[in-house]
Amino acid sequence: MKRFNISRKTLWDIYIFAKVTSDIILSLASFFIAYHLRFYNPIFTRLIPPIKGIPEIEKYYYFLPFFVTLCLLSYSYSGLYKKNVTKIFDEFIVCLKANFVALLLLVTVGFFYRSYEYSRVFMLTAIFVNFIFIFLWHISLDYFYQKYVKYFFGKPRVGFICSENTKAKILKYLKQNKMIKKFFLDTVNNKNDIENFVKTRNITELVIGYEIFTTTTFQQILPELVSLDVPIRVLVSLPVRLSDVLLDSTLGIPVVTLQPLSLIGVNFVIKRAMDIMISILVFCFLLIPLLFVCLLIYLFDGTPIFFVHRRVGYGGKIFKCVKFRTMVKDAHKMWRDLLRYSERGNKVFKLKQDPRVTPLGKLLRKYSIDEIPQFYNVLKGDMSIVGPRPQIVEEAEFYDAYAKRRLMILPGLTGLWQISGRADVGFEEMIDFDLYYMENWSIGLDIEIILKTIFAIFSTKGAY
């Protein structure tokens, strides 16, 4: 029973906000402490004398924004803000990795920043001090978070969906476990049964034994359970050799944890900030070429210059997607008639020799120039630069429960599907690529996809 009017998600958001905010403050503190250690501490200066003398701290102020920004990026990239509270040793390893990445980035930026040469010893000292601060603060914050989760919400309420046979085995294994409250469901007809079980029992963690499902039902129902916003684990058949499996640290029984979405909380904020910055830069640098494209479309194909079309976005929301027009007027009205000729099945329409595409449109499509106006949708918040492609309303009608998971994040200008063959990739493969991206997002993956997209565009493979 809740002892305070606050949800778990809100408490988690507060925890992550406190983590990020404190990391910024600690990074600032580390920067100034490292400066005084490096240039004014007598023990330090005797061991490693500053060859070029003591620089004015004002010159180092210019480097401060780089230091804080690169630290935060490396922390996010290394997984310090993921949705889990790690053990002390795991936290130590992740903090060490994160600060090592930050050091590499700082040295690289310092090398290319030719206006002033910053001390490498200072950078190393700042990262070392920051590592100690971040590690000690994170394990303290993790301790208080776990303590207050227990205070606000009581013991974890674990729901087991399994047969009576498995229930008896679980109760035997967990007989001595007094840290959790156990609830069982042994009959499932559809997803609603599970939803009611989770809501009425206020379940905070779900463990599923697949023996009560048929294989088909299990595969269909599992993706839909993500919307319940509780951790989901799949029970490994019992009995097993416990040396062969990884035991859950809370439950103490062999389970496989399903990968949660990565694009939530702080990760979403970071990705959104990147989208806005890159979109502004694109419009600044490409404004004149885009005006020239507008002129070409007007001269060769007349008006309208832009094609505005209804697409399905985040959460199934319909938005107006903007592209350069590459087809004849009223081309969309011919879609139903041409669907039977689609070369990717009737779920997604693609036709290499689409009669609706104009000669100029073929050139624009070949190099994906027609997609550039969608940066406007990115600025509006309808889309992201990297993500699942926004489907037209008619195509989304074919989505099953598995495919609908791709609507849980913002659609993108490019994605794993595009760097893997673009229009040559089949519908099922496209869905698999999108779901993999959603579950394994990182800044590094976004950068990799963007760079590979550039090469994919110039290769023109699958562009039609």
C-alpha positions as CSV (number, residue, x, y, z in Angstrom):
1,M,0.0,0.0,0.0
2,K,1.4,3.4,-0.9
3,R,2.4,5.6,2.0
4,F,2.8,8.7,-0.1
5,N,0.9,10.2,-3.0
6,I,3.6,9.6,-5.6
7,S,4.0,7.0,-8.4
8,R,7.0,4.8,-9.0
9,K,7.6,6.5,-12.3
10,T,7.6,10.0,-10.6
11,L,10.0,8.7,-7.9
12,W,12.3,7.3,-10.6
13,D,12.2,10.6,-12.6
14,I,13.2,12.5,-9.4
15,Y,16.0,10.0,-8.8
16,I,17.4,10.4,-12.3
17,F,17.0,14.2,-12.2
18,A,18.9,14.3,-8.9
19,K,21.6,12.1,-10.5
20,V,22.1,14.3,-13.5
21,T,21.9,17.6,-11.6
22,S,24.4,16.4,-9.0
23,D,26.7,15.0,-11.7
24,I,26.8,18.5,-13.2
25,I,27.6,20.1,-9.9
26,L,30.2,17.5,-9.1
27,S,31.8,17.9,-12.5
28,L,32.1,21.6,-11.9
29,A,33.6,21.0,-8.4
30,S,36.1,18.5,-9.9
31,F,37.2,21.0,-12.5
32,F,38.1,23.7,-10.0
33,I,39.6,21.2,-7.4
34,A,41.8,19.7,-10.2
35,Y,42.9,23.2,-11.3
36,H,44.1,24.0,-7.7
37,L,45.6,20.6,-7.2
38,R,47.6,20.7,-10.5
39,F,48.9,24.3,-10.2
40,Y,48.9,25.3,-6.5
41,N,49.3,22.1,-4.4
42,P,53.0,22.0,-3.3
43,I,53.1,18.2,-3.2
44,F,51.7,17.9,-6.7
45,T,53.8,20.7,-8.3
46,R,57.0,19.2,-6.8
47,L,56.2,15.8,-8.3
48,I,55.1,17.1,-11.7
49,P,56.2,20.7,-12.1
50,P,54.0,22.8,-14.5
51,I,56.5,23.3,-17.4
52,K,54.8,26.3,-18.9
53,G,54.1,28.0,-15.6
54,I,50.8,28.6,-13.8
55,P,48.0,29.6,-16.3
56,E,45.3,32.1,-15.4
57,I,42.1,30.3,-14.4
58,E,40.1,32.6,-16.7
59,K,41.7,30.8,-19.7
60,Y,40.4,27.5,-18.3
61,Y,36.9,28.9,-18.1
62,Y,36.6,28.5,-21.9
63,F,37.2,24.7,-21.4
64,L,34.7,24.3,-18.6
65,P,31.6,23.9,-20.8
66,F,33.4,21.2,-22.9
67,F,34.4,19.4,-19.7
68,V,30.9,19.2,-18.2
69,T,29.2,18.4,-21.5
70,L,31.6,15.6,-22.4
71,C,31.3,14.1,-18.9
72,L,27.5,14.0,-19.2
73,L,27.6,12.5,-22.7
74,S,30.1,9.8,-21.6
75,Y,28.0,9.0,-18.5
76,S,24.9,8.6,-20.6
77,Y,26.7,6.5,-23.2
78,S,28.2,4.2,-20.6
79,G,24.8,3.5,-19.0
80,L,25.0,5.5,-15.7
81,Y,21.4,6.7,-16.2
82,K,19.8,3.4,-17.3
83,K,16.6,2.2,-15.6
84,N,18.2,0.0,-13.0
85,V,20.1,0.4,-9.7
86,T,23.3,-1.6,-9.8
87,K,25.4,-3.2,-7.2
88,I,28.4,-1.4,-5.7
89,F,31.0,-3.3,-7.8
90,D,29.0,-2.9,-11.0
91,E,28.6,0.8,-10.3
92,F,32.4,1.0,-9.8
93,I,33.1,-0.6,-13.2
94,V,30.5,1.6,-15.0
95,C,31.8,4.8,-13.4
96,L,35.4,3.8,-14.3
97,K,34.4,3.1,-17.9
98,A,32.4,6.4,-18.1
99,N,35.2,8.5,-16.9
100,F,37.7,6.8,-19.1
101,V,35.5,7.6,-22.1
102,A,35.3,11.2,-20.8
103,L,39.1,11.4,-20.6
104,L,39.5,10.3,-24.2
105,L,36.9,12.8,-25.4
106,L,38.6,15.6,-23.4
107,V,42.1,14.8,-24.8
108,T,40.7,14.7,-28.3
109,V,38.9,18.1,-27.9
110,G,42.0,19.6,-26.3
111,F,44.1,18.4,-29.2
112,F,41.9,20.0,-31.8
113,Y,41.4,23.2,-29.8
114,R,44.4,25.1,-31.0
115,S,43.6,28.5,-29.4
116,Y,45.2,27.4,-26.2
117,E,47.0,24.2,-25.0
118,Y,45.4,22.8,-21.9
119,S,47.4,20.7,-19.4
120,R,47.0,17.0,-20.0
121,V,47.9,16.4,-16.3
122,F,45.1,18.8,-15.3
123,M,42.6,16.7,-17.5
124,L,43.7,13.5,-15.9
125,T,43.5,15.0,-12.4
126,A,40.0,16.4,-13.1
127,I,38.7,13.0,-14.3
128,F,40.2,11.1,-11.4
129,V,38.7,13.5,-8.9
130,N,35.4,13.4,-10.7
131,F,35.5,9.6,-10.8
132,I,35.8,9.5,-7.0
133,F,33.0,12.0,-6.5
134,I,30.6,10.4,-9.0
135,F,31.1,6.9,-7.7
136,L,30.7,7.7,-4.0
137,W,27.7,9.9,-4.7
138,H,26.0,7.4,-7.0
139,I,26.2,4.5,-4.5
140,S,24.9,6.8,-1.8
141,L,22.0,8.0,-4.0
142,D,21.2,4.3,-5.0
143,Y,21.1,3.4,-1.3
144,F,18.6,6.2,-0.5
145,Y,16.5,5.5,-3.6
146,Q,16.1,1.8,-2.7
147,K,15.3,2.8,0.9
148,Y,12.6,5.3,0.0
149,V,11.1,3.0,-2.7
150,K,10.6,0.5,0.1
151,Y,9.3,3.3,2.4
152,F,6.8,4.7,-0.1
153,F,5.6,1.5,-1.6
154,G,6.4,-1.2,0.9
155,K,7.8,-4.6,-0.2
156,P,8.0,-5.4,-3.9
157,R,4.8,-7.0,-5.0
158,V,5.8,-9.8,-7.5
159,G,3.2,-11.4,-9.7
160,F,3.8,-14.9,-11.0
161,I,1.8,-16.1,-14.0
162,C,2.3,-19.9,-14.1
163,S,0.7,-23.3,-13.6
164,E,-0.2,-24.8,-10.3
165,N,2.7,-27.2,-10.6
166,T,5.2,-24.4,-11.1
167,K,3.6,-22.4,-8.3
168,A,4.4,-25.1,-5.8
169,K,8.0,-25.2,-6.9
170,I,8.3,-21.4,-6.7
171,L,6.8,-21.3,-3.2
172,K,9.4,-24.0,-2.2
173,Y,12.3,-22.0,-3.6
174,L,11.1,-18.7,-2.1
175,K,10.0,-20.1,1.2
176,Q,12.7,-18.1,3.1
177,N,12.4,-15.0,1.0
178,K,10.6,-12.4,3.3
179,M,11.6,-9.4,1.2
180,I,8.8,-9.7,-1.4
181,K,5.1,-10.2,-1.5
182,K,4.0,-13.0,-3.9
183,F,0.8,-13.2,-6.0
184,F,-0.1,-15.9,-8.5
185,L,-2.3,-16.2,-11.6
186,D,-2.7,-19.6,-13.2
187,T,-5.3,-19.0,-15.9
188,V,-4.9,-16.5,-18.8
189,N,-7.4,-16.2,-21.6
190,N,-6.1,-12.9,-23.0
191,K,-4.1,-9.8,-22.3
192,N,-6.9,-8.2,-20.2
193,D,-6.6,-11.0,-17.6
194,I,-2.9,-10.0,-17.1
195,E,-3.7,-6.3,-17.0
196,N,-6.4,-6.8,-14.4
197,F,-4.1,-8.9,-12.4
198,V,-1.3,-6.3,-12.4
199,K,-3.7,-3.4,-11.6
200,T,-5.9,-5.0,-8.9
201,R,-2.9,-6.5,-7.1
202,N,-0.7,-3.4,-7.7
203,I,2.0,-5.6,-9.1
204,T,5.5,-4.0,-9.3
205,E,7.3,-6.9,-11.1
206,L,5.9,-9.7,-13.3
207,V,7.4,-13.2,-13.7
208,I,5.9,-15.3,-16.5
209,G,6.0,-19.1,-16.9
210,Y,5.4,-19.8,-20.5
211,E,4.1,-23.4,-19.9
212,I,0.5,-22.1,-19.5
213,F,0.6,-20.4,-23.0
214,T,0.7,-21.9,-26.4
215,T,3.8,-20.8,-28.3
216,T,1.8,-18.6,-30.6
217,T,-0.2,-17.0,-27.8
218,F,3.0,-16.4,-25.8
219,Q,4.7,-14.6,-28.8
220,Q,1.6,-12.5,-29.4
221,I,0.9,-11.4,-25.8
222,L,4.5,-10.8,-24.6
223,P,5.2,-7.6,-26.7
224,E,1.9,-6.1,-25.4
225,L,2.9,-6.5,-21.8
226,V,5.5,-3.7,-22.2
227,S,2.6,-1.2,-22.0
228,L,2.1,-2.3,-18.3
229,D,5.2,-0.4,-17.3
230,V,6.5,-3.0,-14.9
231,P,9.7,-5.1,-15.2
232,I,8.9,-8.4,-17.0
233,R,10.9,-11.6,-16.5
234,V,10.4,-15.0,-18.1
235,L,10.8,-18.0,-15.8
236,V,13.3,-20.6,-16.7
237,S,11.8,-24.1,-16.5
238,L,12.3,-25.7,-13.0
239,P,14.1,-27.7,-11.9
240,V,17.4,-26.6,-13.5
241,R,21.1,-26.7,-12.6
242,L,21.4,-23.3,-10.9
243,S,25.1,-23.1,-11.9
244,D,23.9,-22.8,-15.5
245,V,21.7,-19.8,-15.2
246,L,21.9,-16.2,-13.9
247,L,19.8,-15.8,-10.7
248,D,17.9,-12.7,-10.2
249,S,19.4,-10.8,-7.3
250,T,16.0,-10.0,-5.8
251,L,14.0,-13.2,-6.3
252,G,16.8,-15.8,-6.1
253,I,15.2,-17.9,-8.9
254,P,16.4,-18.5,-12.5
255,V,14.7,-15.9,-14.8
256,V,15.4,-14.2,-18.0
257,T,14.8,-10.4,-17.9
258,L,13.2,-8.8,-20.9
259,Q,15.1,-5.8,-22.3
260,P,13.1,-2.6,-21.4
261,L,12.9,0.4,-23.7
262,S,16.1,2.6,-23.6
263,L,14.5,5.7,-25.0
264,I,12.9,7.0,-21.8
265,G,13.6,9.7,-19.2
266,V,17.0,11.4,-19.5
267,N,17.9,9.4,-22.7
268,F,14.8,10.9,-24.4
269,V,15.9,14.5,-23.3
270,I,19.4,13.9,-24.6
271,K,18.1,12.6,-27.9
272,R,15.6,15.4,-28.3
273,A,18.4,18.0,-27.6
274,M,20.5,16.4,-30.3
275,D,17.6,16.4,-32.8
276,I,17.0,20.1,-32.3
277,M,20.6,21.1,-32.6
278,I,21.2,19.0,-35.7
279,S,18.0,20.2,-37.4
280,I,18.8,23.9,-36.8
281,L,22.3,23.3,-38.3
282,V,20.8,21.5,-41.4
283,F,18.5,24.4,-42.1
284,C,21.2,27.0,-41.6
285,F,23.7,25.2,-44.0
286,L,21.2,24.0,-46.6
287,L,18.8,26.9,-46.8
288,I,20.0,28.1,-50.3
289,P,20.2,24.6,-51.8
290,L,16.7,23.9,-50.5
291,L,15.3,27.1,-52.1
292,F,16.9,25.9,-55.4
293,V,15.2,22.5,-55.1
294,C,11.9,24.4,-54.5
295,L,12.5,26.4,-57.7
296,L,13.2,23.2,-59.7
297,I,10.0,21.5,-58.6
298,Y,8.0,24.7,-59.4
299,L,9.6,24.9,-62.9
300,F,9.3,21.2,-63.8
301,D,6.3,19.9,-61.9
302,G,4.4,23.1,-60.9
303,T,2.7,23.4,-57.5
304,P,2.4,22.3,-54.8
305,I,6.1,22.1,-54.0
306,F,5.6,20.2,-50.8
307,F,3.7,17.0,-50.2
308,V,2.0,17.0,-46.9
309,H,0.7,13.6,-45.8
310,R,-0.9,12.0,-42.8
311,R,1.4,9.6,-41.0
312,V,1.2,7.5,-37.8
313,G,3.6,8.7,-35.1
314,Y,4.3,8.2,-31.4
315,G,1.6,6.4,-29.6
316,G,-0.5,6.1,-32.8
317,K,-0.9,9.8,-33.0
318,I,-1.5,11.1,-36.6
319,F,0.7,14.0,-37.7
320,K,1.3,15.8,-41.0
321,C,4.6,14.7,-42.5
322,V,6.3,17.2,-44.9
323,K,8.3,16.1,-48.0
324,F,9.3,17.6,-51.3
325,R,6.7,16.5,-53.9
326,T,8.1,13.8,-56.1
327,M,4.9,12.4,-57.6
328,V,2.1,13.6,-59.9
329,K,-0.7,15.5,-58.3
330,D,-3.3,13.4,-56.4
331,A,-0.9,10.4,-56.5
332,H,-2.2,9.1,-53.2
333,K,-5.6,8.4,-54.7
334,M,-4.0,5.8,-56.9
335,W,-2.5,3.9,-53.9
336,R,-5.2,1.3,-53.6
337,D,-5.2,0.4,-57.3
338,L,-1.4,-0.1,-57.2
339,L,-1.2,-2.0,-53.9
340,R,-1.5,-5.4,-55.6
341,Y,1.7,-4.7,-57.5
342,S,3.7,-3.9,-54.4
343,E,7.1,-5.6,-54.3
344,R,7.1,-5.8,-50.5
345,G,3.8,-7.5,-50.0
346,N,0.5,-5.9,-49.2
347,K,1.6,-4.6,-45.7
348,V,4.0,-2.0,-47.0
349,F,3.7,-0.5,-50.5
350,K,6.9,-0.2,-52.6
351,L,7.2,-0.3,-56.3
352,K,10.5,0.2,-58.2
353,Q,8.9,1.5,-61.3
354,D,6.1,3.6,-59.7
355,P,4.3,5.3,-62.5
356,R,3.3,8.2,-60.2
357,V,6.9,9.4,-59.7
358,T,8.0,12.3,-61.9
359,P,11.5,12.4,-63.6
360,L,12.7,15.1,-61.2
361,G,11.1,13.1,-58.3
362,K,13.2,10.1,-59.2
363,L,16.4,12.1,-58.8
364,L,15.2,13.6,-55.5
365,R,14.3,10.2,-54.2
366,K,17.6,8.6,-55.4
367,Y,19.6,10.8,-53.0
368,S,16.8,11.2,-50.4
369,I,16.6,14.9,-51.0
370,D,12.8,14.7,-50.8
371,E,13.1,13.8,-47.1
372,I,15.0,16.9,-46.0
373,P,11.9,19.0,-45.2
374,Q,11.1,16.4,-42.5
375,F,13.6,18.2,-40.3
376,Y,10.7,20.6,-39.8
377,N,8.8,17.7,-38.3
378,V,11.8,17.0,-36.1
379,L,11.9,20.6,-34.8
380,K,8.1,20.4,-34.1
381,G,8.6,17.2,-32.1
382,D,6.6,15.0,-34.4
383,M,9.7,13.1,-35.4
384,S,13.3,12.3,-34.5
385,I,16.3,12.1,-36.8
386,V,16.8,8.4,-36.0
387,G,13.9,6.1,-35.4
388,P,11.3,3.9,-37.1
389,R,10.0,5.3,-40.3
390,P,6.6,6.9,-40.0
391,Q,4.0,4.7,-41.8
392,I,1.1,6.0,-43.7
393,V,-2.3,5.4,-42.0
394,E,-3.4,2.6,-44.4
395,E,-0.2,0.6,-43.9
396,A,-0.4,0.9,-40.1
397,E,-3.8,-0.9,-40.3
398,F,-1.8,-4.1,-40.9
399,Y,0.1,-3.8,-37.6
400,D,-0.3,-6.6,-35.1
401,A,0.6,-6.3,-31.4
402,Y,4.3,-7.0,-32.1
403,A,4.5,-4.3,-34.8
404,K,2.6,-1.8,-32.8
405,R,5.6,-1.6,-30.4
406,R,7.4,0.5,-32.9
407,L,4.9,3.3,-32.2
408,M,6.2,3.6,-28.6
409,I,8.9,6.1,-29.7
410,L,9.1,9.0,-32.1
411,P,9.4,8.0,-35.8
412,G,12.6,9.0,-37.5
413,L,14.1,10.3,-40.8
414,T,16.5,7.3,-40.9
415,G,17.0,4.1,-39.0
416,L,18.6,0.7,-39.0
417,W,16.3,-0.3,-41.9
418,Q,17.7,2.4,-44.1
419,I,21.4,1.5,-43.6
420,S,20.5,-2.1,-44.2
421,G,19.0,-1.8,-47.7
422,R,16.3,0.9,-47.4
423,A,13.3,-0.1,-49.6
424,D,14.8,-3.6,-50.2
425,V,14.2,-4.6,-46.6
426,G,11.0,-6.6,-46.0
427,F,8.2,-5.6,-43.6
428,E,9.0,-8.2,-40.9
429,E,12.8,-7.4,-41.1
430,M,11.9,-3.6,-40.8
431,I,9.9,-4.3,-37.6
432,D,12.8,-6.4,-36.1
433,F,15.3,-3.6,-36.9
434,D,13.1,-1.0,-35.3
435,L,12.5,-3.0,-32.1
436,Y,16.2,-3.7,-31.8
437,Y,16.9,0.0,-32.1
438,M,14.3,0.9,-29.4
439,E,15.7,-1.6,-26.9
440,N,19.4,-0.9,-27.5
441,W,19.5,2.9,-28.1
442,S,22.6,4.9,-27.3
443,I,24.2,8.1,-28.5
444,G,26.9,6.0,-30.2
445,L,24.3,4.0,-32.1
446,D,22.5,7.2,-33.3
447,I,25.8,8.6,-34.6
448,E,26.7,5.3,-36.3
449,I,23.3,5.2,-38.0
450,I,23.6,8.9,-39.2
451,L,27.0,8.3,-40.6
452,K,26.0,5.1,-42.3
453,T,22.9,6.8,-43.7
454,I,25.1,9.2,-45.6
455,F,27.0,6.4,-47.2
456,A,23.7,4.6,-47.9
457,I,22.3,7.6,-49.7
458,F,25.2,7.9,-52.0
459,S,25.2,4.2,-52.7
460,T,21.5,4.7,-53.8
461,K,20.9,1.0,-52.9
462,G,17.1,0.4,-52.3
463,A,16.3,4.0,-53.2
464,Y,13.1,4.2,-55.2
